[in-house]
Amino acid sequence: MKRLERLTALLSLLQSRRHTPIGSIVERFQVSERTIYRDIKALDEAGVPISFEEGKGYFILDGHFIPPLSFTLEEAKSFIFVEQLARKYTDPPTFNHFSSALEKIKNKLKDHQLEGMEQLESSVRAYIDDDYTPQYLSVIEQACSEQRVIRIQYKDLRGITTERTIEPIGITFYSQTWHVIAFCRLRNDYRDFVLLRIESLHLTPDVITEPRLTLSEYVQKLQAEENH
């Protein structure tokens, strides 16, 4: 990647997050920390107000205007593949948000790019032969974002339904289905809940106050337990 391309990509990365640690930037661009420091200095000298917060990382100060992003045809086409999977593996509210975002992307394309997009759209289909219909994905996403407590009716593998009050720490997709990882107040421990087994869900106004593991920390904990 040429330096100008890296500077543009770095600016885009900083825009997409509240804080970005230096380690994440190095991992993304596969260059040395010294190179990243030079790039950040170059952006700062070009007028981009970049600041740093100890323990969190770099960020762009609020109120700074950055022109809208433009997409290449290849970048825009990649969303067509994601759209096919999103149509099947997300709930209607989440898919509607994705479709709205995709329309905004198309609005930024030139006529010849739109022609390429429309051709690909007519040529890509995902056929998945099951009755998978996820529910509650958008509500659980809201709970994770707002650190809210959820009450659910949950049916376990034995077919027994119990009421749980849970504190979600993340959403993950594996084994062809969505899962919510949460601290379960009934079990006083972290649990993996399959969305398809949630019979009802209520988003409470209660905010999570106790410090909980992040999703990454939870996965690392499982991996450590498996290795022992």
NUZAPA-552747 format. One record per residue: residue number from 1; residue in three letters; x, y, z of N, C-alpha, C in turn. Coordinates in pm, whole numbers. Layout:
! NUZAPA-552747
+-----+-----+--------+--------+--------+--------+--------+--------+--------+--------+--------+
|   n | res |    n.x |    n.y |    n.z |   ca.x |   ca.y |   ca.z |    c.x |    c.y |    c.z |
+-----+-----+--------+--------+--------+--------+--------+--------+--------+--------+--------+
| NUM | ALA |      X |      Y |      Z |      X |      Y |      Z |      X |      Y |      Z |
...
+-----+-----+--------+--------+--------+--------+--------+--------+--------+--------+--------+
! end
This chain:
! NUZAPA-552747
+-----+-----+--------+--------+--------+--------+--------+--------+--------+--------+--------+
|   n | res |    n.x |    n.y |    n.z |   ca.x |   ca.y |   ca.z |    c.x |    c.y |    c.z |
+-----+-----+--------+--------+--------+--------+--------+--------+--------+--------+--------+
|   1 | MET |     84 |   -119 |      0 |      0 |      0 |      0 |     88 |    125 |      0 |
|   2 | LYS |     65 |    216 |    -94 |    141 |    340 |   -100 |    103 |    431 |     16 |
|   3 | ARG |    192 |    526 |     46 |    170 |    608 |    166 |     42 |    690 |    156 |
|   4 | LEU |     14 |    748 |     38 |   -107 |    828 |     24 |   -231 |    742 |     49 |
|   5 | GLU |   -230 |    620 |     -4 |   -342 |    529 |     19 |   -355 |    495 |    168 |
|   6 | ARG |   -240 |    477 |    234 |   -242 |    444 |    378 |   -294 |    561 |    460 |
|   7 | LEU |   -253 |    682 |    423 |   -301 |    800 |    496 |   -453 |    814 |    482 |
|   8 | THR |   -504 |    791 |    362 |   -649 |    798 |    339 |   -721 |    690 |    420 |
|   9 | ALA |   -665 |    568 |    419 |   -725 |    458 |    494 |   -717 |    482 |    644 |
|  10 | LEU |   -607 |    542 |    690 |   -592 |    572 |    832 |   -694 |    676 |    876 |
|  11 | LEU |   -715 |    777 |    793 |   -816 |    878 |    824 |   -955 |    814 |    833 |
|  12 | SER |   -984 |    724 |    739 |  -1112 |    654 |    741 |  -1127 |    570 |    866 |
|  13 | LEU |  -1020 |    503 |    908 |  -1023 |    420 |   1028 |  -1049 |    504 |   1152 |
|  14 | LEU |   -982 |    618 |   1164 |  -1000 |    705 |   1280 |  -1142 |    763 |   1284 |
|  15 | GLN |  -1199 |    788 |   1167 |  -1336 |    840 |   1162 |  -1438 |    737 |   1210 |
|  16 | SER |  -1407 |    610 |   1190 |  -1505 |    505 |   1215 |  -1511 |    461 |   1361 |
|  17 | ARG |  -1422 |    513 |   1446 |  -1419 |    472 |   1586 |  -1403 |    594 |   1677 |
|  18 | ARG |  -1449 |    579 |   1801 |  -1429 |    687 |   1896 |  -1283 |    696 |   1936 |
|  19 | HIS |  -1220 |    582 |   1961 |  -1078 |    576 |   1994 |  -1015 |    458 |   1921 |
|  20 | THR |   -892 |    474 |   1876 |   -823 |    367 |   1805 |   -684 |    349 |   1865 |
|  21 | PRO |   -656 |    237 |   1934 |   -524 |    213 |   1992 |   -418 |    199 |   1883 |
|  22 | ILE |   -296 |    234 |   1917 |   -186 |    225 |   1820 |   -167 |     82 |   1774 |
|  23 | GLY |   -188 |    -15 |   1864 |   -172 |   -155 |   1828 |   -269 |   -198 |   1720 |
|  24 | SER |   -391 |   -147 |   1726 |   -491 |   -180 |   1623 |   -452 |   -123 |   1487 |
|  25 | ILE |   -393 |     -3 |   1490 |   -351 |     60 |   1364 |   -235 |    -18 |   1302 |
|  26 | VAL |   -139 |    -57 |   1386 |    -24 |   -134 |   1337 |    -70 |   -266 |   1277 |
|  27 | GLU |   -163 |   -333 |   1346 |   -214 |   -461 |   1298 |   -288 |   -444 |   1165 |
|  28 | ARG |   -362 |   -336 |   1153 |   -440 |   -312 |   1031 |   -349 |   -290 |    910 |
|  29 | PHE |   -245 |   -210 |    926 |   -164 |   -170 |    810 |    -32 |   -246 |    798 |
|  30 | GLN |      0 |   -327 |    900 |    120 |   -411 |    894 |    247 |   -329 |    870 |
|  31 | VAL |    259 |   -219 |    945 |    379 |   -137 |    941 |    423 |   -113 |   1085 |
|  32 | SER |    538 |    -48 |   1102 |    591 |    -25 |   1236 |    517 |     89 |   1306 |
|  33 | GLU |    529 |     93 |   1438 |    470 |    203 |   1515 |    531 |    336 |   1471 |
|  34 | ARG |    660 |    336 |   1441 |    725 |    460 |   1398 |    661 |    514 |   1271 |
|  35 | THR |    628 |    424 |   1179 |    562 |    466 |   1054 |    426 |    527 |   1083 |
|  36 | ILE |    351 |    464 |   1173 |    218 |    514 |   1209 |    229 |    652 |   1274 |
|  37 | TYR |    327 |    670 |   1362 |    347 |    800 |   1426 |    374 |    908 |   1321 |
|  38 | ARG |    453 |    873 |   1218 |    482 |    970 |   1111 |    355 |   1001 |   1032 |
|  39 | ASP |    273 |    898 |   1008 |    148 |    919 |    933 |     52 |   1009 |   1011 |
|  40 | ILE |     42 |    985 |   1140 |    -47 |   1067 |   1223 |      2 |   1211 |   1225 |
|  41 | LYS |    132 |   1229 |   1233 |    188 |   1364 |   1230 |    158 |   1432 |   1097 |
|  42 | ALA |    165 |   1356 |    988 |    136 |   1412 |    855 |    -10 |   1456 |    845 |
|  43 | LEU |   -101 |   1377 |    899 |   -243 |   1415 |    899 |   -265 |   1539 |    985 |
|  44 | ASP |   -197 |   1544 |   1099 |   -210 |   1659 |   1188 |   -160 |   1786 |   1119 |
|  45 | GLU |    -48 |   1775 |   1049 |      8 |   1890 |    979 |    -80 |   1932 |    861 |
|  46 | ALA |   -161 |   1837 |    810 |   -252 |   1868 |    699 |   -382 |   1930 |    749 |
|  47 | GLY |   -395 |   1945 |    882 |   -513 |   2012 |    936 |   -615 |   1923 |   1002 |
|  48 | VAL |   -589 |   1792 |   1011 |   -682 |   1701 |   1078 |   -650 |   1702 |   1228 |
|  49 | PRO |   -744 |   1748 |   1312 |   -717 |   1761 |   1456 |   -723 |   1626 |   1528 |
|  50 | ILE |   -609 |   1555 |   1528 |   -601 |   1424 |   1592 |   -548 |   1441 |   1734 |
|  51 | SER |   -612 |   1377 |   1829 |   -569 |   1382 |   1968 |   -550 |   1241 |   2020 |
|  52 | PHE |   -495 |   1229 |   2141 |   -467 |   1098 |   2201 |   -511 |   1097 |   2346 |
|  53 | GLU |   -576 |    988 |   2386 |   -618 |    971 |   2525 |   -554 |    845 |   2581 |
|  54 | GLU |   -482 |    861 |   2690 |   -410 |    751 |   2752 |   -505 |    636 |   2785 |
|  55 | GLY |   -464 |    515 |   2745 |   -544 |    397 |   2775 |   -653 |    369 |   2673 |
|  56 | LYS |   -678 |    463 |   2580 |   -784 |    445 |   2481 |   -731 |    453 |   2338 |
|  57 | GLY |   -650 |    554 |   2310 |   -593 |    564 |   2177 |   -618 |    698 |   2109 |
|  58 | TYR |   -602 |    699 |   1976 |   -616 |    822 |   1897 |   -762 |    846 |   1859 |
|  59 | PHE |   -796 |    973 |   1842 |   -930 |   1009 |   1799 |   -927 |   1145 |   1730 |
|  60 | ILE |  -1030 |   1170 |   1649 |  -1045 |   1298 |   1582 |  -1140 |   1384 |   1663 |
|  61 | LEU |  -1102 |   1507 |   1689 |  -1182 |   1596 |   1773 |  -1320 |   1620 |   1713 |
|  62 | ASP |  -1420 |   1630 |   1801 |  -1557 |   1656 |   1757 |  -1566 |   1789 |   1683 |
|  63 | GLY |  -1656 |   1792 |   1584 |  -1680 |   1917 |   1513 |  -1594 |   1934 |   1389 |
|  64 | HIS |  -1497 |   1843 |   1370 |  -1413 |   1856 |   1251 |  -1487 |   1802 |   1130 |
|  65 | PHE |  -1497 |   1882 |   1025 |  -1568 |   1840 |    904 |  -1474 |   1763 |    813 |
|  66 | ILE |  -1518 |   1644 |    774 |  -1443 |   1563 |    679 |  -1536 |   1531 |    563 |
|  67 | PRO |  -1495 |   1554 |    440 |  -1583 |   1529 |    325 |  -1634 |   1386 |    323 |
|  68 | PRO |  -1754 |   1364 |    267 |  -1809 |   1229 |    260 |  -1716 |   1133 |    187 |
|  69 | LEU |  -1720 |   1006 |    227 |  -1638 |    906 |    164 |  -1691 |    873 |     25 |
|  70 | SER |  -1603 |    836 |    -65 |  -1644 |    786 |   -195 |  -1603 |    639 |   -203 |
|  71 | PHE |  -1673 |    563 |   -285 |  -1647 |    421 |   -296 |  -1602 |    386 |   -437 |
|  72 | THR |  -1509 |    291 |   -447 |  -1477 |    235 |   -577 |  -1586 |    135 |   -613 |
|  73 | LEU |  -1593 |     98 |   -740 |  -1693 |      1 |   -783 |  -1671 |   -133 |   -712 |
|  74 | GLU |  -1545 |   -172 |   -695 |  -1516 |   -300 |   -631 |  -1562 |   -299 |   -485 |
|  75 | GLU |  -1542 |   -186 |   -416 |  -1587 |   -175 |   -277 |  -1739 |   -184 |   -268 |
|  76 | ALA |  -1806 |   -112 |   -359 |  -1952 |   -113 |   -358 |  -2007 |   -251 |   -391 |
|  77 | LYS |  -1943 |   -321 |   -485 |  -1990 |   -454 |   -522 |  -1984 |   -551 |   -404 |
|  78 | SER |  -1886 |   -535 |   -317 |  -1872 |   -628 |   -205 |  -1995 |   -628 |   -116 |
|  79 | PHE |  -2069 |   -516 |   -113 |  -2189 |   -508 |    -30 |  -2301 |   -597 |    -84 |
|  80 | ILE |  -2297 |   -628 |   -214 |  -2401 |   -714 |   -272 |  -2396 |   -853 |   -211 |
|  81 | PHE |  -2274 |   -904 |   -192 |  -2259 |  -1036 |   -131 |  -2306 |  -1035 |     14 |
|  82 | VAL |  -2271 |   -928 |     85 |  -2314 |   -917 |    225 |  -2465 |   -905 |    233 |
|  83 | GLU |  -2525 |   -834 |    136 |  -2670 |   -816 |    136 |  -2743 |   -950 |    130 |
|  84 | GLN |  -2694 |  -1042 |     49 |  -2758 |  -1172 |     36 |  -2758 |  -1249 |    168 |
|  85 | LEU |  -2647 |  -1242 |    241 |  -2639 |  -1310 |    370 |  -2720 |  -1236 |    476 |
|  86 | ALA |  -2718 |  -1103 |    469 |  -2794 |  -1025 |    567 |  -2944 |  -1050 |    552 |
|  87 | ARG |  -2988 |  -1070 |    430 |  -3131 |  -1096 |    406 |  -3176 |  -1223 |    478 |
|  88 | LYS |  -3086 |  -1323 |    487 |  -3122 |  -1450 |    548 |  -3090 |  -1456 |    696 |
|  89 | TYR |  -2977 |  -1398 |    735 |  -2926 |  -1420 |    869 |  -2944 |  -1303 |    966 |
|  90 | THR |  -3025 |  -1204 |    929 |  -3057 |  -1098 |   1024 |  -3208 |  -1085 |   1033 |
|  91 | ASP |  -3255 |  -1016 |   1136 |  -3399 |   -995 |   1150 |  -3441 |   -877 |   1061 |
|  92 | PRO |  -3572 |   -862 |   1035 |  -3618 |   -756 |    944 |  -3571 |   -615 |    980 |
|  93 | PRO |  -3575 |   -571 |   1107 |  -3527 |   -434 |   1136 |  -3380 |   -414 |   1099 |
|  94 | THR |  -3295 |   -513 |   1130 |  -3153 |   -501 |   1098 |  -3131 |   -499 |    947 |
|  95 | PHE |  -3202 |   -585 |    875 |  -3186 |   -588 |    729 |  -3236 |   -460 |    666 |
|  96 | ASN |  -3343 |   -403 |    718 |  -3394 |   -276 |    664 |  -3293 |   -164 |    682 |
|  97 | HIS |  -3223 |   -162 |    796 |  -3118 |    -62 |    817 |  -3004 |    -82 |    717 |
|  98 | PHE |  -2969 |   -210 |    694 |  -2862 |   -238 |    598 |  -2902 |   -193 |    458 |
|  99 | SER |  -3026 |   -224 |    419 |  -3073 |   -185 |    285 |  -3072 |    -34 |    267 |
| 100 | SER |  -3110 |     38 |    373 |  -3110 |    184 |    367 |  -2967 |    236 |    349 |
| 101 | ALA |  -2873 |    176 |    421 |  -2732 |    217 |    409 |  -2680 |    187 |    269 |
| 102 | LEU |  -2719 |     71 |    214 |  -2673 |     34 |     79 |  -2727 |    132 |    -26 |
| 103 | GLU |  -2851 |    176 |     -9 |  -2907 |    274 |   -102 |  -2828 |    405 |    -99 |
| 104 | LYS |  -2785 |    446 |     19 |  -2705 |    568 |     30 |  -2571 |    553 |    -39 |
| 105 | ILE |  -2515 |    431 |    -32 |  -2390 |    405 |   -102 |  -2411 |    415 |   -253 |
| 106 | LYS |  -2521 |    356 |   -300 |  -2550 |    360 |   -444 |  -2569 |    504 |   -494 |
| 107 | ASN |  -2623 |    589 |   -408 |  -2645 |    728 |   -446 |  -2516 |    803 |   -474 |
| 108 | LYS |  -2404 |    749 |   -423 |  -2274 |    814 |   -442 |  -2202 |    763 |   -567 |
| 109 | LEU |  -2260 |    663 |   -634 |  -2193 |    603 |   -749 |  -2227 |    677 |   -878 |
| 110 | LYS |  -2135 |    667 |   -972 |  -2157 |    724 |  -1105 |  -2241 |    627 |  -1187 |
| 111 | ASP |  -2294 |    675 |  -1300 |  -2384 |    594 |  -1382 |  -2319 |    463 |  -1426 |
| 112 | HIS |  -2193 |    469 |  -1472 |  -2129 |    347 |  -1519 |  -2103 |    249 |  -1405 |
| 113 | GLN |  -2087 |    302 |  -1281 |  -2070 |    214 |  -1166 |  -2203 |    148 |  -1129 |
| 114 | LEU |  -2312 |    224 |  -1139 |  -2444 |    168 |  -1110 |  -2477 |     54 |  -1205 |
| 115 | GLU |  -2434 |     67 |  -1328 |  -2459 |    -40 |  -1426 |  -2390 |   -169 |  -1381 |
| 116 | GLY |  -2267 |   -155 |  -1332 |  -2193 |   -271 |  -1283 |  -2258 |   -331 |  -1159 |
| 117 | MET |  -2309 |   -247 |  -1071 |  -2378 |   -293 |   -950 |  -2504 |   -371 |   -987 |
| 118 | GLU |  -2584 |   -315 |  -1078 |  -2709 |   -379 |  -1116 |  -2685 |   -514 |  -1183 |
| 119 | GLN |  -2578 |   -524 |  -1261 |  -2544 |   -650 |  -1326 |  -2509 |   -756 |  -1221 |
| 120 | LEU |  -2431 |   -716 |  -1121 |  -2392 |   -811 |  -1016 |  -2513 |   -851 |   -932 |
| 121 | GLU |  -2601 |   -757 |   -902 |  -2720 |   -787 |   -822 |  -2805 |   -895 |   -887 |
| 122 | SER |  -2813 |   -893 |  -1020 |  -2893 |   -992 |  -1090 |  -2822 |  -1126 |  -1102 |
| 123 | SER |  -2694 |  -1131 |  -1063 |  -2613 |  -1252 |  -1081 |  -2577 |  -1321 |   -951 |
| 124 | VAL |  -2616 |  -1264 |   -836 |  -2577 |  -1321 |   -707 |  -2702 |  -1356 |   -627 |
| 125 | ARG |  -2711 |  -1480 |   -583 |  -2820 |  -1524 |   -496 |  -2764 |  -1623 |   -393 |
| 126 | ALA |  -2816 |  -1614 |   -272 |  -2778 |  -1710 |   -168 |  -2899 |  -1797 |   -139 |
| 127 | TYR |  -2887 |  -1926 |   -166 |  -2996 |  -2020 |   -141 |  -2959 |  -2106 |    -21 |
| 128 | ILE |  -3034 |  -2089 |     87 |  -3004 |  -2160 |    212 |  -3129 |  -2240 |    248 |
| 129 | ASP |  -3116 |  -2372 |    245 |  -3231 |  -2459 |    261 |  -3257 |  -2491 |    409 |
| 130 | ASP |  -3301 |  -2392 |    482 |  -3346 |  -2418 |    619 |  -3450 |  -2313 |    654 |
| 131 | ASP |  -3508 |  -2329 |    769 |  -3615 |  -2238 |    812 |  -3564 |  -2134 |    912 |
| 132 | TYR |  -3437 |  -2102 |    902 |  -3377 |  -2011 |   1000 |  -3436 |  -1871 |    987 |
| 133 | THR |  -3500 |  -1825 |   1092 |  -3553 |  -1689 |   1096 |  -3515 |  -1626 |   1230 |
| 134 | PRO |  -3407 |  -1549 |   1234 |  -3361 |  -1492 |   1361 |  -3459 |  -1388 |   1413 |
| 135 | GLN |  -3473 |  -1384 |   1544 |  -3555 |  -1282 |   1609 |  -3470 |  -1208 |   1712 |
| 136 | TYR |  -3517 |  -1092 |   1747 |  -3462 |  -1015 |   1859 |  -3320 |   -962 |   1835 |
| 137 | LEU |  -3265 |   -982 |   1715 |  -3126 |   -939 |   1691 |  -3110 |   -789 |   1712 |
| 138 | SER |  -3200 |   -709 |   1656 |  -3188 |   -564 |   1667 |  -3208 |   -517 |   1811 |
| 139 | VAL |  -3295 |   -585 |   1887 |  -3317 |   -546 |   2027 |  -3195 |   -580 |   2112 |
| 140 | ILE |  -3136 |   -696 |   2088 |  -3016 |   -734 |   2163 |  -2900 |   -643 |   2127 |
| 141 | GLU |  -2893 |   -605 |   1999 |  -2789 |   -508 |   1958 |  -2806 |   -377 |   2036 |
| 142 | GLN |  -2930 |   -332 |   2051 |  -2957 |   -211 |   2127 |  -2915 |   -227 |   2273 |
| 143 | ALA |  -2944 |   -344 |   2330 |  -2908 |   -370 |   2470 |  -2756 |   -367 |   2488 |
| 144 | CYS |  -2683 |   -425 |   2393 |  -2536 |   -425 |   2401 |  -2482 |   -282 |   2390 |
| 145 | SER |  -2538 |   -205 |   2297 |  -2490 |    -68 |   2275 |  -2518 |     22 |   2394 |
| 146 | GLU |  -2636 |      3 |   2456 |  -2678 |     91 |   2566 |  -2651 |     31 |   2704 |
| 147 | GLN |  -2588 |    -89 |   2705 |  -2557 |   -155 |   2833 |  -2684 |   -174 |   2917 |
| 148 | ARG |  -2787 |   -232 |   2855 |  -2916 |   -251 |   2921 |  -2936 |   -398 |   2960 |
| 149 | VAL |  -3016 |   -418 |   3063 |  -3050 |   -551 |   3111 |  -3170 |   -604 |   3033 |
| 150 | ILE |  -3169 |   -736 |   3006 |  -3276 |   -800 |   2930 |  -3340 |   -910 |   3016 |
| 151 | ARG |  -3472 |   -927 |   3002 |  -3541 |  -1042 |   3062 |  -3590 |  -1131 |   2949 |
| 152 | ILE |  -3564 |  -1259 |   2959 |  -3603 |  -1352 |   2854 |  -3670 |  -1477 |   2911 |
| 153 | GLN |  -3753 |  -1540 |   2829 |  -3801 |  -1675 |   2852 |  -3717 |  -1764 |   2761 |
| 154 | TYR |  -3642 |  -1859 |   2820 |  -3545 |  -1935 |   2743 |  -3568 |  -2085 |   2758 |
| 155 | LYS |  -3573 |  -2154 |   2644 |  -3590 |  -2300 |   2643 |  -3455 |  -2366 |   2622 |
| 156 | ASP |  -3413 |  -2451 |   2717 |  -3283 |  -2515 |   2705 |  -3292 |  -2641 |   2620 |
| 157 | LEU |  -3181 |  -2715 |   2611 |  -3175 |  -2834 |   2527 |  -3270 |  -2944 |   2573 |
| 158 | ARG |  -3306 |  -2943 |   2701 |  -3400 |  -3043 |   2754 |  -3545 |  -3004 |   2731 |
| 159 | GLY |  -3566 |  -2885 |   2674 |  -3702 |  -2840 |   2649 |  -3764 |  -2769 |   2767 |
| 160 | ILE |  -3684 |  -2738 |   2869 |  -3734 |  -2672 |   2989 |  -3720 |  -2520 |   2972 |
| 161 | THR |  -3828 |  -2448 |   2995 |  -3827 |  -2302 |   2981 |  -3812 |  -2236 |   3117 |
| 162 | THR |  -3719 |  -2144 |   3126 |  -3698 |  -2068 |   3249 |  -3693 |  -1920 |   3217 |
| 163 | GLU |  -3723 |  -1838 |   3316 |  -3711 |  -1693 |   3300 |  -3573 |  -1651 |   3346 |
| 164 | ARG |  -3505 |  -1575 |   3264 |  -3369 |  -1530 |   3296 |  -3361 |  -1378 |   3289 |
| 165 | THR |  -3285 |  -1322 |   3377 |  -3247 |  -1181 |   3368 |  -3100 |  -1180 |   3333 |
| 166 | ILE |  -3068 |  -1124 |   3217 |  -2930 |  -1134 |   3167 |  -2873 |   -996 |   3135 |
| 167 | GLU |  -2739 |   -989 |   3142 |  -2664 |   -869 |   3109 |  -2578 |   -900 |   2987 |
| 168 | PRO |  -2623 |   -866 |   2867 |  -2552 |   -905 |   2744 |  -2417 |   -835 |   2731 |
| 169 | ILE |  -2316 |   -913 |   2690 |  -2184 |   -856 |   2665 |  -2146 |   -863 |   2518 |
| 170 | GLY |  -2224 |   -938 |   2438 |  -2191 |   -945 |   2296 |  -2279 |  -1041 |   2220 |
| 171 | ILE |  -2276 |  -1028 |   2088 |  -2351 |  -1114 |   1996 |  -2249 |  -1182 |   1905 |
| 172 | THR |  -2269 |  -1312 |   1883 |  -2176 |  -1385 |   1797 |  -2252 |  -1485 |   1710 |
| 173 | PHE |  -2194 |  -1518 |   1594 |  -2258 |  -1609 |   1500 |  -2165 |  -1727 |   1477 |
| 174 | TYR |  -2211 |  -1846 |   1511 |  -2137 |  -1968 |   1480 |  -2235 |  -2085 |   1475 |
| 175 | SER |  -2192 |  -2195 |   1413 |  -2278 |  -2313 |   1396 |  -2411 |  -2276 |   1330 |
| 176 | GLN |  -2403 |  -2183 |   1234 |  -2518 |  -2143 |   1153 |  -2631 |  -2077 |   1232 |
| 177 | THR |  -2597 |  -2013 |   1344 |  -2701 |  -1943 |   1420 |  -2640 |  -1834 |   1506 |
| 178 | TRP |  -2724 |  -1738 |   1548 |  -2679 |  -1629 |   1634 |  -2688 |  -1668 |   1781 |
| 179 | HIS |  -2592 |  -1617 |   1858 |  -2588 |  -1639 |   2003 |  -2569 |  -1505 |   2072 |
| 180 | VAL |  -2627 |  -1491 |   2190 |  -2597 |  -1375 |   2274 |  -2522 |  -1427 |   2397 |
| 181 | ILE |  -2407 |  -1368 |   2421 |  -2327 |  -1402 |   2539 |  -2362 |  -1302 |   2647 |
| 182 | ALA |  -2396 |  -1352 |   2766 |  -2444 |  -1262 |   2870 |  -2413 |  -1317 |   3008 |
| 183 | PHE |  -2410 |  -1227 |   3105 |  -2403 |  -1269 |   3246 |  -2545 |  -1299 |   3291 |
| 184 | CYS |  -2568 |  -1422 |   3336 |  -2701 |  -1466 |   3377 |  -2714 |  -1452 |   3529 |
| 185 | ARG |  -2807 |  -1371 |   3572 |  -2825 |  -1348 |   3716 |  -2881 |  -1472 |   3786 |
| 186 | LEU |  -2955 |  -1556 |   3714 |  -3007 |  -1679 |   3773 |  -2894 |  -1776 |   3805 |
| 187 | ARG |  -2800 |  -1792 |   3714 |  -2687 |  -1884 |   3732 |  -2565 |  -1818 |   3794 |
| 188 | ASN |  -2569 |  -1684 |   3805 |  -2456 |  -1608 |   3859 |  -2326 |  -1639 |   3784 |
| 189 | ASP |  -2337 |  -1647 |   3653 |  -2220 |  -1677 |   3570 |  -2253 |  -1640 |   3425 |
| 190 | TYR |  -2152 |  -1646 |   3340 |  -2171 |  -1614 |   3199 |  -2231 |  -1735 |   3128 |
| 191 | ARG |  -2322 |  -1708 |   3036 |  -2388 |  -1813 |   2962 |  -2400 |  -1776 |   2814 |
| 192 | ASP |  -2409 |  -1879 |   2731 |  -2424 |  -1866 |   2587 |  -2569 |  -1901 |   2553 |
| 193 | PHE |  -2647 |  -1802 |   2506 |  -2788 |  -1823 |   2475 |  -2808 |  -1822 |   2324 |
| 194 | VAL |  -2871 |  -1928 |   2272 |  -2904 |  -1937 |   2130 |  -3031 |  -1855 |   2104 |
| 195 | LEU |  -3025 |  -1764 |   2009 |  -3141 |  -1677 |   1984 |  -3266 |  -1756 |   1946 |
| 196 | LEU |  -3248 |  -1867 |   1875 |  -3364 |  -1944 |   1833 |  -3437 |  -2009 |   1951 |
| 197 | ARG |  -3373 |  -2016 |   2068 |  -3438 |  -2076 |   2185 |  -3499 |  -1970 |   2277 |
| 198 | ILE |  -3485 |  -1844 |   2240 |  -3549 |  -1738 |   2319 |  -3695 |  -1728 |   2277 |
| 199 | GLU |  -3786 |  -1756 |   2370 |  -3929 |  -1756 |   2339 |  -3992 |  -1618 |   2352 |
| 200 | SER |  -3939 |  -1536 |   2441 |  -3985 |  -1397 |   2453 |  -3871 |  -1315 |   2511 |
| 201 | LEU |  -3874 |  -1186 |   2483 |  -3764 |  -1099 |   2527 |  -3820 |   -962 |   2563 |
| 202 | HIS |  -3770 |   -906 |   2674 |  -3811 |   -772 |   2717 |  -3687 |   -691 |   2750 |
| 203 | LEU |  -3672 |   -578 |   2683 |  -3561 |   -486 |   2710 |  -3600 |   -397 |   2827 |
| 204 | THR |  -3533 |   -412 |   2940 |  -3568 |   -334 |   3060 |  -3500 |   -197 |   3055 |
| 205 | PRO |  -3545 |   -105 |   3138 |  -3478 |     26 |   3146 |  -3353 |     22 |   3233 |
| 206 | ASP |  -3328 |    -92 |   3299 |  -3215 |   -103 |   3391 |  -3083 |   -105 |   3315 |
| 207 | VAL |  -2987 |    -31 |   3366 |  -2854 |    -22 |   3305 |  -2757 |   -112 |   3383 |
| 208 | ILE |  -2670 |   -181 |   3310 |  -2570 |   -267 |   3373 |  -2470 |   -180 |   3449 |
| 209 | THR |  -2455 |   -208 |   3576 |  -2366 |   -128 |   3660 |  -2242 |   -204 |   3704 |
| 210 | GLU |  -2252 |   -338 |   3713 |  -2137 |   -418 |   3754 |  -2039 |   -434 |   3637 |
| 211 | PRO |  -1909 |   -427 |   3664 |  -1813 |   -451 |   3556 |  -1822 |   -594 |   3506 |
| 212 | ARG |  -1833 |   -612 |   3375 |  -1842 |   -744 |   3315 |  -1731 |   -764 |   3212 |
| 213 | LEU |  -1708 |   -891 |   3176 |  -1610 |   -920 |   3073 |  -1655 |   -862 |   2940 |
| 214 | THR |  -1560 |   -828 |   2855 |  -1593 |   -798 |   2717 |  -1609 |   -931 |   2643 |
| 215 | LEU |  -1664 |   -927 |   2522 |  -1680 |  -1049 |   2445 |  -1544 |  -1113 |   2417 |
| 216 | SER |  -1444 |  -1032 |   2385 |  -1310 |  -1085 |   2359 |  -1252 |  -1151 |   2483 |
| 217 | GLU |  -1271 |  -1090 |   2598 |  -1221 |  -1148 |   2723 |  -1291 |  -1279 |   2754 |
| 218 | TYR |  -1421 |  -1286 |   2724 |  -1496 |  -1409 |   2747 |  -1441 |  -1522 |   2660 |
| 219 | VAL |  -1416 |  -1493 |   2532 |  -1362 |  -1594 |   2441 |  -1224 |  -1639 |   2488 |
| 220 | GLN |  -1140 |  -1545 |   2530 |  -1007 |  -1580 |   2579 |  -1016 |  -1668 |   2703 |
| 221 | LYS |  -1113 |  -1641 |   2789 |  -1134 |  -1722 |   2909 |  -1172 |  -1866 |   2871 |
| 222 | LEU |  -1259 |  -1881 |   2774 |  -1297 |  -2014 |   2728 |  -1177 |  -2090 |   2670 |
| 223 | GLN |  -1099 |  -2019 |   2590 |   -983 |  -2082 |   2528 |   -882 |  -2126 |   2633 |
| 224 | ALA |   -863 |  -2043 |   2738 |   -770 |  -2078 |   2846 |   -820 |  -2201 |   2921 |
| 225 | GLU |   -951 |  -2209 |   2944 |  -1008 |  -2324 |   3014 |   -995 |  -2453 |   2931 |
| 226 | GLU |  -1009 |  -2441 |   2799 |   -996 |  -2558 |   2713 |   -853 |  -2609 |   2708 |
| 227 | ASN |   -756 |  -2520 |   2724 |   -616 |  -2559 |   2717 |   -563 |  -2621 |   2845 |
| 228 | HIS |   -646 |  -2619 |   2952 |   -603 |  -2676 |   3079 |   -670 |  -2810 |   3104 |
+-----+-----+--------+--------+--------+--------+--------+--------+--------+--------+--------+
! end
